Amino acid sequence: MKRATRYSRAFYLIISAMVALLLTLSANTRMKDFVAYQRDIAAHTVEATSSEIARHIKERRRQVELFVDDQDVLIELMVQHPENDHVIRQVSRKLEAYFPDRHSFTVTDDTVRPIVAGIDFTPVDVCLDDARAALEGKPQPVRLHPNLDAYHYDIIVPWRANTRGGVFFISFLPDGITNLLRLASPHGHHLMLLNRDIEGLIEITDQGARNKLKRGDFHISAAERGRILAVAPIAETAWQLVIVHDAALFTRQRDKIIYQTLLAFALYLGLGYMMLRRLQAEERRRSAVESQLRASTAQLEQANIELQRIARTDKLTGIANRRRFDEEIELELKRTRRSNHPLSLLMIDVDQFKNYNDTYGHKQGDATLREVAQCIESCLRRPSDFVARYGGEEFVVVLPDTPLEGALKIAENIRSAVAALRIPHDSSTIVPYVTISLGVAPLPPGAQVSTAQLVDMADTAMYSAKEGGRNRVATREALNTARQHD
């Protein structure tokens, strides 16, 4: 009996030593996996965030270019009369509407001499150096400008009116980028933008621009440099994005793993080898079931996503269908009521399409509907604009934040684009090619109408265009506002 006890004791000690060794190896593996996991998180975060910042800068540049093109008359008037505070305030108000987070703006001549600058703002040399590079057609990477008024970055585009020219640039505060860095920073990590031209110079962090940092030196320290896990340059900027982990991130995890390992070993000593084996078997079985469940759930979610996409797409034309339109217009009406912004709806019908089908056949008619649908979609420039097939040869276009004047311009562009396709239509009594009639239903800020009422307004306007001779644009005021084009 004693010998058996000794053997059992020896066996228990041997097994305990083996478990201790396994727990130690497991702890080392967990620590390595944690480090690798944090590096993966850092690399993914830097890649995604750098792409988002680059997209943000690119979109900013596109918006400023569109603003300069759209407001060229007002800008020319401001340049001709730089002493006219009323014109400057007009530009400032429009900039406030287009770019609520902008700091100021500046207009220069072709020698980069400031002609007009925003109120309470004086561009410094670094702003003018970037403006000069942009005017000469050189790459102008966005960078942080340490202006006394406010640290900012500039988006610069050339402008030209008659024989004069120069650059127009808007100065933006870095608050939007700061918020992005703050939201994108994983737990235990911090994102910051460094200057690629000046070694280690901090530009923007998740706490703000470098002038807002509570530190004596604006350069990244040697300790911080050693904790950098991933780096990525930002396209079209002088920045590179780095992610730095907290000094205690890995030490905290190591202490946690050591504590858990010792606790597990103590539990083993208390419960015994057999219980440990049983728990490990249960854990393996549960992990296998969870893996199968996750795989099944992922497949089901992917199938649901594909079904939803198919259910909201018009099979013939490839654009959104009536169901998608009903969902989107309800959302836009609610958004319009909340924001008190205008909304316009276009109703479009292919002129004399029954004659077209009778002449060319339904197969060619379907092909023509697809071509018209793609043409309409290509005329919509803003991401928020939306086109759907309403039924048969009718289409609808939703134009958020668009008053009547802008909607008429877009409608005319669509009409002209479809006419420019010159799709033969010998049975047309208008012109020998396919044309469309468009009805514009403007919804001014504050108006309270239902979806059915708005659609009825657009439909009425469209029939006004048809009654007025087709191949034209009409508003809901009927024939007196219709526009005819041959």
N, C-alpha and C positions, 0 to 999 in steps of 0.2 A: 504493500500500500504506500509506504514511504517512498519506495523507488518510483512508483507510478506518479506520486506527487512531485518528486524531483524532476522527473521527465516532463511532467506537465508544466512545472515552473520554468524549466529550461526552454521548452517549446514556446511558452508565453513570452519569455524574454527575447528569444530569437525573433519571434513574430513582431514584438514591440520594436526591436531594433530595425527590422525591415520597414515597419510602418513609419518610424521616425525618419528613415532615409527617404522613403517615398514622399512623405510630407515635405521634407526639405527640398527634394527635387521639384515637387509640385509648386512649392513657393517660388523657387527660382524661375520656373517656367511661367508662372502667373505674372511675375514681375516683368519678364521679358515681353510677354504678351501685352501687358499694360503699356509698356513703353512703345511697342510697335503700334498698338491701338491709338495712342495719343499722337504718334507721328502720322498715322493714316488720317486721323481727324484733322490735324493741322494742315496736311497737304491738301485734303479735300476742301477745307475751309478757305485756304489761300487761293486755290484754283477758282472756286465758285465766286468768292468775294472780288478777286481781281477782275474776273470777267464781268461781274455786275458793275463795278466802278467804271471799267472801260466802256461798257454799254451806256452807263449813265452819262459819261463825258461825251460819247458819240451822239447820243440823243440830244444833249444840251446843244452841241454844235449844230445839229440839224434844225433844232427849234430856233436858234438864233438866226441861221441862214433864212429860214422861212419868214421870221419876223422882219428881217431887213428887206426881203423881197416884197412882203405884204405891205410894209409901211414906207416904201421908198419915196412916195410923194411927201409924206410928213417929215421924213428925215431930210430930204432936199430943202424943204421949207425951213427947217430948223437950222440947216447949214447956211442958207442964204441970209437968215436973220438970227444970228446967235444971241443977239441982245434981247430977243423976244421971249420973256419968261413964260408967257402963256403957251407958246408952242412947246417949250421944254417941259412944261408941266403936263401937256397933252401926251408927249412921248413917255414921260414918267408914269402917267396913269395907265397907259397901254402896257408898259413893261410890268407894272404892278399886277395887271390882269393876267398877262402871259407868264410872268416869272415872279411869283410872290416872294420867293426866297432870294431874289437878287439884291445886291448891295447898292450898286450904282451903274452908270454907263458912261461911255466916252466916245465922241466922234472926232476923228482927226482928218487932216488933209493928206495929200500924197507925200508930204514931207514928215508925216507923223507928228505934226504940230497939233495939239488939241484945239479943236474949234469949239466944241461944246462938251462940257463935263456935267455929270449929274450933280444935283444939289448937295452941298457939303462934302464934296469928294474931289481930291486932286490926284491924278495919276502920277505915280513915281517912275523913276528911270526904268526899273525892271518891267513895268507895264508897257512903257513905250518901246523898249527893246524888243519885247515879244510882238508888239504891233508892227514894228519895222520889219521883223522877220516874216510875218504873215503877209505884209504888203509886197515883199520881194518874192513871194511864192515859196519861201523856205518852210520846212516843217516847224510848227509852233507847238512844242509839247507843253501841256498844261502844267503849271507849277504853282506853289504857294508864294504869294507876294506879301512881304512884311510891311504893308502900308501902315502909316501912323493912324489913319482913320479906322482901319480894320484889316486883319489878315484875311486875304481872299485869293481866289484864282479867277483868271480871265478866260472867256470864250471870245475869240476874235475872228471876225469875217470881213473881207473887203466890201466896200460899197462904191457905187459909181452912179453919178447923175450927170447926164449930158457929157461935158468934157471934163468935169471935175471928178475927183475920187479920193479915196482914203480908206480908213478902216473904222469899223463900228465894233466896239467890244463891250460886253456886259461883265461886270465883276460880281461873282457869287461868293457868299460866305460859305465856309466849309462845313456848316452845321449838318447838312444832309449826309455828307460823307462820314462825319463823326457818328451820327446815329446809326448809319449802316455798319460801321466798324463795331459799335457797341452791341448791336443786335446779333451780328454774325460771330462775335467772339465766343468760342465754347467755354464751358466752365473750366477755370484754371488756366486760361490762356488770354492773351491780349494781342489785338491786331494793331499795327501801326504802319503808316506810310513813311518811308525814308526817301531822301533825295538821292537820285542815282548819280548825280554829277558831283555832289559834295559828300565825301565818305562819312557815313554814319549820322548825317544831319536828319533830325526828326522833323517831319512836315506836319502830319496829322495823326492823332491817336484817338482811341475811343473816349478820351476826356476832352478833346478839342484840338485846335491848332496849337503849335508849340508855345505860343505866347501865353496860353492858358495853363500850361503845365507847371506844377509846383516842384520845380527842380532847378538847380543852379546851372546845369549844363544842358543845352538842347541837343547834344549828341548822345547816341546810344552808348551806354557804358560797356566796359569789357565783360562784366558779369552778364548783362542782358544779351550781349552778342553771343555768349556761350550757350544761352538758353533758346536761341533761335532754332525752330524746328522746320520751317519751310519759308521759301522766298519766291516771289513771282513779280515780274515787271508788269506795269499797267500800261497798256497800249495808248499811244497818243498823249502820254504824260511824261514828266520827268521824275515819276515816282516808282518805287518798288514796294510791294506789300510784304511785310514780314509778320510772323506770328511767334510770340515769345511766351513760354510757359512760366507759371509762377515758380518762384525759387523753391517753395516747399512742396510742389506738386508730387514729385517722385518720392521724396522722403516720407511724406504722409502716407502714400500708397505702400511703401516698403514697410513702415511701422504697422500699418493695417494688416498686411499679409502675414507678418511675423506674429502678430497677436492672434490672428485667425488660425494659424498653423499650430501654435501652442495650445490654443483652446481645443482644436480638433484632436490633438494628441491626448490631452487630458480626458476628453470625452471617451476616446478609445480605451484608455486605461480603465475608466469607470464602467463602461458598458461591455467591454470584451470584444474579442476578435470576431466571434460569430455574428454579433449584432452589426459590427462594421461591414462585414461581408454582405449581410442582408440589405443594409442601407445602400451600399454601392450598387447592388443588383437592381434595387427599386429605382435608384437614380438613373441608371442606364436605360431601364425600360421606359421611364417617364420621358427622358430626353428623346428617345426614338419616336414616341407617340407625338410629342410636341413638334418635332421636325416634320413628321408627316402632316400634322395639322397645319403648320405654317405653309408648307408647300401647297396643300389643297386650297387654303385660304387665298394665297397669292394667285393661283390659277383662276379661282372664282372671281377675284377682284379684277383681274385683267380681262376676263370674259365680259364682266359687267360694264367695264369702261368701253370696250369695243361695241357692245350692244347699244350703249347710250349714244356713242358717236354715230352709229348707223341710223338710229332712230331720229336723229336731229339733222340729218343730211339729205338733201334732195337727190334721189338716185339718178335722175336724168342729167342734171346740170352740174352736180358736184358742190353746189353752194348750199347754204342753210335752207331748211324746209319751212313749211308753214308753222309747224309745231315749235321750232326753234324761234321763229319770229314772234309768236305769241308770248313766249317766255321772256325774250329780250325786250320787247316793247313795254311789257309790264314793269320790268326792272328800271328801264330808262324813264318811264313816267314817274315812278316813285322817286328816283334820283333827282329828276327835274324839280319835283315839288319840294324836296329837301333843300337843294342848292339854289333854288330860285333862278335857274339858268334857262335859256331858250332851248327848244327842241323842234326839229323839222322832220317831216315824214314825206317821202317821195313815193308816189304810186306810178308804176311804169307799165305800159301795155304795148306789145308789138303791133304795129298798124296792119290791119287787114290780113291777119295771120291765117284766118280760115281760107282766104283766097290762095295764100301761099301754100298751104297744105294741099289744097285741091289741085294746084298747078304742079308742085314738085314732089308731092307724096309726104307721108308722115315721117318716114325715115330721115329725109332731108330736113323736114321741119324740126325734128328733135336735134339734129346737128346744129341747125341755126340757133335754136334756143340755147344750146350749150355755149355757142360762140358769143351770143349777146350777153349771157350771164357773166362770162369771163370778162367781157369788155366792160360791163358795168362795174364789176368788182375791181378792175384795174384802175378805174377812175377815182376810187376812194383812197385817200392818202393817209388819213388818221387811223390809228389802231381802234379807236372807239366807233368809227363808222361801220355800218353793218348792212349787208344786202341779203335778201332771201327770196326764194321763189314763192309767190303768194298763191299761185294756182294757174294752170293752163299756160298762157303766154304772158301772165302778169307777174311783175316783180315789185318788191318794196325795198326802200332804202331808209334806214334810220340814221339821222344825223344829230347826235347829241351836241349840246352847247353850240348850236348853229341857228342864227336868226334867219329871217326871210331872205335878206340880200345874199348871204352866203349860200343858202340852200338853192336859190335861183341860179347862182353861178355854177354850183356843182351840177345841178340838173342840166344846165345848158352844155356843160362839158360832156356829160354822159350822152346827151342827144347827139352832139357833134361827133363823138367818138364812134357811136353805133352807125351813124350815117357814113362816117369815113371808112367803115369796113367795106362798103359798096357790095353788099351781098345781093346778088341779082333777085329782083322781084318784078317780073314782067306783068303780073296780074295786078299790080298796085295802081291805083288811080291817082297817086300823089306824085311819086317819082319812081323810076324803074329799079329801085333797090330798097332793101329793108330799112324802115324807119321806125321810130318809137314816139309815143306821146307820153308826156309826163305831167303829173299833177303834184303841186307842192302845197303841203299843209303846214304852215308855220304855227308853232305853239309858243307865244310870248311868255316871259317870266311871270309866274304867279297865276297863269291860267289853270283852271280846274276842269279838265275834260277826261272822259273815260277812253279806253283803248278803242272801243267801237266808234265813238264820236270822232276821234282823230283819224281813224281809217276812213270813215265816211267822208270827212273833209277832203282827204287826199283823193279818194275815189271820185268825188264830185268835181274836184279840180281837173282830174285826168279826163273825165268825160267832157269838161268844158274845152280842153285842148283838142279832143277828137271832134267835137261839134264845130270848133273853129277851123278845122281843116287838117288836123293831124300833123305829125312831124313838128311838134312845138311843145313849149312849156307853158303851163298855166297855173295860177294860184287858185285858192278856193274862192276868190272874188269873181271867178268865171271869165268870160271872154274879154272883158276890157283889160285884163292883165296878161293875156296870152301872147306868146312870142312865136312868130312863124319864121321858119328857115327852109329854104329850098335846098 
